[in-house]
Amino acid sequence: MSAPGHLVFDSDDLERTEEFLSKSYAPMRIGSGGRAAGAHITRVASDSVSADQLDLHFEMSYDVSPLGRICLCDIETGTIEDHRPANWSEPADFGPGDLFSFAPPDRPYTGRICRARYSITMLDPDVLARVAGVEKPVELLDHNPVSAAGAQHLRAAITYVRDQVLSAPDIAEHPLLVSTATQHLAAAVLAAFPTTALDERAGTSLDAHPAALRRAVAFIEANPERDLTATDLAQAAGVSARAVQLAFRRHLDTTPMAYLRRVRLDHARAELRAATPGETTVTQVAARWGYMRPSAFTAHYRAAYGELPSQALHD
């Protein structure tokens, strides 16, 4: 995994392309039957997620070591053929419109890319477990999404994270925004693919007593600026993630993430009221509290307080 940030790679040299791909993904060997080897690759990344767009103007075979990451491939043009992770009984071919999981994080894979334009999105597996609220690593049980609707929702999440969040020029200044978007992407992966998460959650405790709720609430209110997930709240409350969900629903008629959002809105409101107009903007405050789109922040703020955030700033 390369360092967080933006990167552009252009080359028609096969050795340079192999070196770049090995550093960016995992050690690999590539080969081409032709002389031309034009490659154009762009990357935007944070510590836990990367989004690449690749345009290869040649046929390339690959033999790749385990990535250690959830790896999603979305093909725009061209084909990927004879693709085969170590645990597959038969190779598979993919073409334009296919969105699939490239390989399990712990498995090597081989195949051939034929003059393709496609995207690769890689996600830290730990994020899936945290968002799912389970302790064991989450495994994808199939390389294909469960439905076309699930695939489309995942594609939209990838596009949002890549184009609206990771590509923002000042995104490094807003870690909460990145973590929120990354969790959104992980949730889309969990919804799109069959996974082991449901079986793991089915065996957890359902003890949704008020004491656990008080511990979870106290943890949220003490740490609103942190990248909190259901797993973090479960550990703070001393019960399962499912129990935390039930406790919030049963006793407060809300969800843990909705409660966290309201606490963050309260902090944003206090910040707006204390700020000096002209020195601070609503957009800046929204980004600090996890909102990439000011319109979403305004809608949530108005629903909570019956006023626009700009009124709090200027009042």
C-alpha positions in Angstrom: 0.0 0.0 0.0 1.4 3.4 -1.0 1.4 6.4 1.2 -1.8 8.4 1.6 -2.4 11.1 -1.1 -2.6 11.5 -4.8 -0.5 9.7 -7.5 -0.4 9.5 -11.3 1.7 7.0 -13.2 2.3 7.0 -17.0 4.7 4.6 -18.7 5.1 2.4 -21.8 7.9 0.4 -20.1 6.9 -3.0 -18.9 9.5 -3.2 -16.2 8.6 0.2 -14.7 4.9 -0.8 -14.8 5.7 -4.0 -13.0 7.7 -2.2 -10.3 4.9 0.4 -9.8 2.2 -2.3 -9.5 4.3 -4.3 -7.1 4.8 -1.4 -4.8 1.2 -0.2 -5.1 -0.5 -3.6 -4.6 1.6 -6.6 -3.8 4.7 -8.3 -5.2 3.8 -9.6 -8.7 5.2 -10.7 -12.0 3.6 -9.4 -15.2 4.3 -10.2 -18.8 3.2 -9.0 -22.3 3.4 -10.7 -25.7 3.7 -7.4 -27.5 6.2 -4.6 -27.6 3.9 -1.7 -26.6 3.0 -1.5 -22.9 1.2 1.8 -22.4 -0.2 2.2 -18.9 -2.0 5.2 -17.2 -2.8 4.8 -13.5 -4.2 7.3 -11.0 -4.6 6.7 -7.3 -6.2 8.5 -4.4 -5.7 7.0 -1.0 -6.0 7.2 2.8 -4.5 4.8 5.3 -7.4 2.4 5.2 -8.8 2.7 1.6 -7.4 3.4 -1.8 -9.1 4.0 -5.2 -7.2 3.5 -8.4 -8.3 4.0 -12.0 -6.2 2.0 -14.6 -6.0 2.2 -18.3 -3.8 -0.5 -19.9 -3.3 -0.3 -23.6 -1.8 -3.8 -23.9 -2.4 -7.4 -22.9 -0.9 -8.2 -19.5 -0.6 -11.5 -17.6 -0.2 -11.3 -13.9 0.8 -13.5 -11.0 0.2 -11.6 -7.7 1.0 -12.4 -4.0 -1.8 -11.9 -1.4 -2.9 -8.3 -1.1 -3.9 -8.3 2.5 -6.9 -6.2 1.5 -10.4 -6.4 0.3 -9.9 -5.7 -3.4 -12.9 -4.7 -5.7 -12.6 -4.5 -9.4 -15.0 -2.6 -11.7 -14.5 -3.0 -15.5 -15.4 -0.2 -17.9 -13.8 -1.5 -21.1 -11.8 -4.5 -22.2 -11.7 -7.9 -20.3 -10.0 -9.7 -17.5 -9.6 -13.3 -18.5 -8.5 -16.6 -16.8 -8.7 -14.9 -13.4 -8.1 -17.4 -10.7 -7.4 -16.9 -7.0 -5.8 -19.9 -5.2 -9.1 -21.1 -3.7 -11.1 -21.1 -7.0 -11.6 -24.5 -8.7 -12.0 -22.9 -12.2 -10.8 -19.6 -13.7 -13.3 -16.9 -14.6 -13.6 -14.1 -17.3 -15.0 -10.6 -16.6 -16.0 -7.8 -19.0 -17.5 -4.3 -19.1 -20.1 -3.7 -16.4 -18.7 -6.4 -14.0 -18.0 -5.5 -10.4 -16.5 -8.2 -8.4 -14.1 -9.1 -5.6 -10.7 -9.7 -7.0 -9.4 -12.2 -4.4 -9.5 -13.0 -0.7 -7.0 -10.9 1.2 -4.9 -14.0 2.1 -4.8 -15.7 -1.4 -2.5 -15.2 -4.4 -4.1 -15.0 -7.8 -3.3 -15.1 -11.5 -4.9 -14.0 -14.8 -4.7 -11.8 -17.8 -5.9 -8.3 -18.5 -6.7 -7.5 -22.1 -6.6 -3.8 -23.0 -8.8 -2.8 -20.2 -9.9 0.3 -18.4 -11.0 -0.5 -14.9 -11.0 0.6 -11.3 -9.5 -1.1 -8.3 -10.7 -0.2 -4.8 -8.9 -1.7 -1.8 -10.1 -1.6 1.8 -8.6 -2.7 5.1 -10.4 -5.9 6.2 -10.5 -4.6 9.8 -12.9 -1.9 8.7 -15.4 -4.5 7.6 -15.3 -6.2 11.0 -15.6 -2.9 12.9 -18.6 -1.8 10.8 -20.2 -5.2 11.0 -19.8 -5.2 14.8 -18.0 -8.5 15.0 -14.7 -9.6 16.4 -13.5 -12.2 13.8 -12.4 -11.1 10.3 -15.2 -10.8 7.9 -14.9 -13.1 4.8 -16.7 -12.5 1.5 -18.5 -15.8 0.6 -18.7 -15.1 -3.1 -16.8 -12.9 -5.6 -20.0 -11.6 -7.1 -22.5 -9.2 -5.5 -25.8 -10.7 -4.4 -27.9 -8.5 -6.7 -27.6 -5.9 -9.4 -29.0 -3.3 -7.0 -26.4 -4.2 -4.4 -23.7 -3.8 -7.1 -25.0 -0.4 -8.1 -25.2 0.8 -4.6 -21.6 -0.3 -4.0 -20.5 1.3 -7.2 -22.0 4.6 -6.1 -20.3 4.4 -2.7 -16.9 3.8 -4.4 -17.5 6.8 -6.7 -18.4 9.0 -3.8 -15.4 8.0 -1.7 -13.0 8.3 -4.7 -14.2 11.5 -6.3 -15.8 13.5 -3.5 -13.7 12.5 -0.5 -10.2 11.1 -1.3 -9.8 13.5 -4.2 -10.5 16.6 -2.2 -7.4 18.8 -2.1 -7.5 19.4 1.7 -8.9 16.0 2.7 -5.9 15.3 5.0 -7.2 18.1 7.3 -10.4 16.2 7.9 -9.7 12.7 9.2 -13.2 12.3 10.6 -14.7 12.9 7.2 -12.4 10.2 5.7 -13.3 7.7 8.4 -17.0 8.3 8.0 -16.8 7.8 4.2 -14.7 4.7 4.6 -17.3 3.2 7.0 -20.0 4.1 4.4 -18.0 2.1 1.8 -17.5 -0.8 4.2 -21.3 -0.9 4.8 -21.9 -1.0 1.1 -19.5 -3.9 0.7 -21.3 -5.8 3.5 -24.7 -5.1 1.8 -23.5 -6.1 -1.6 -21.8 -9.4 -0.9 -22.7 -12.5 1.1 -20.4 -12.5 4.1 -19.7 -14.4 7.4 -20.8 -11.3 9.4 -24.4 -12.4 9.8 -23.4 -15.8 11.2 -20.9 -14.1 13.6 -23.6 -11.7 14.9 -26.1 -14.4 15.3 -24.0 -15.9 18.1 -23.5 -12.7 20.1 -25.1 -11.7 23.4 -28.4 -9.8 23.2 -28.1 -8.3 26.7 -29.5 -4.8 26.0 -29.8 -3.6 29.6 -29.8 0.2 30.6 -26.3 0.0 32.2 -24.8 -1.0 28.9 -26.6 1.9 27.2 -25.3 4.4 29.8 -21.7 3.2 29.2 -22.1 3.5 25.4 -23.7 7.0 25.7 -20.9 8.2 28.0 -18.3 6.9 25.6 -19.9 8.7 22.7 -20.2 12.0 24.5 -16.6 11.8 25.7 -15.2 10.9 22.2 -17.4 12.6 19.5 -14.4 13.5 17.4 -13.1 9.9 17.2 -13.8 7.4 14.4 -16.3 5.4 16.3 -18.0 2.2 15.1 -20.4 -0.3 16.6 -17.5 -2.4 17.7 -16.0 0.5 19.7 -19.2 1.1 21.4 -19.7 -2.5 22.2 -16.3 -2.7 23.8 -17.0 0.4 25.9 -20.3 -0.9 27.0 -19.1 -4.4 27.7 -21.7 -6.2 25.6 -22.0 -7.3 21.9 -22.5 -4.8 19.1 -26.0 -6.2 18.5 -26.8 -5.6 22.2 -25.8 -2.0 21.8 -28.0 -1.6 18.8 -31.0 -3.1 20.7 -30.3 -1.0 23.8 -30.4 2.3 21.8 -33.5 1.2 19.9 -35.3 -0.1 23.0 -34.5 2.7 25.5 -33.9 5.8 23.2 -35.8 4.9 20.1 -32.7 5.6 17.9 -29.5 4.0 16.7 -26.0 4.4 18.1 -24.8 6.2 14.9 -27.8 8.5 14.9 -27.1 9.4 18.5 -23.4 10.0 17.6 -24.5 12.2 14.7 -26.7 14.3 17.1 -23.8 14.7 19.6 -21.5 15.8 16.7 -24.2 18.3 15.6 -24.4 19.7 19.1 -20.6 20.3 19.0 -20.9 21.8 15.6 -23.6 24.2 16.8 -21.5 25.3 19.8 -18.6 25.9 17.4 -20.7 28.0 15.1 -22.1 30.1 17.9 -18.6 30.7 19.3 -17.0 31.5 15.9 -16.4 34.9 14.3 -18.2 35.4 10.9 -15.6 35.9 8.2 -13.0 33.8 10.0 -15.0 30.6 10.1 -17.5 29.1 7.5 -20.3 26.6 7.8 -18.5 24.4 5.3 -15.4 24.3 7.5 -17.3 23.4 10.6 -19.3 20.8 8.7 -16.2 19.1 7.4 -14.6 19.0 10.9 -17.6 17.1 12.1 -17.7 14.5 9.3 -19.9 16.2 6.6 -18.4 16.4 3.1 -21.6 17.9 1.6 -22.7 21.1 3.3 -26.2 20.5 2.0 -26.5 17.3 4.1 -25.1 19.1 7.1 -27.6 21.9 6.6 -30.5 19.4 6.3 -29.5 17.5 9.5 -28.9 20.7 11.4 -32.2 22.3 10.4 -34.1 19.1 11.3 -32.4 19.0 14.8 -32.6 22.7 15.7 -35.2 24.3 13.5 -32.7 26.9 12.1 -30.0 27.1 9.5 -26.4 26.7 10.6 -25.6 30.1 9.0 -28.0 31.7 11.6 -26.0 30.2 14.5 -22.8 31.5 12.9 -24.1 35.1 12.5 -26.1 35.3 15.7 
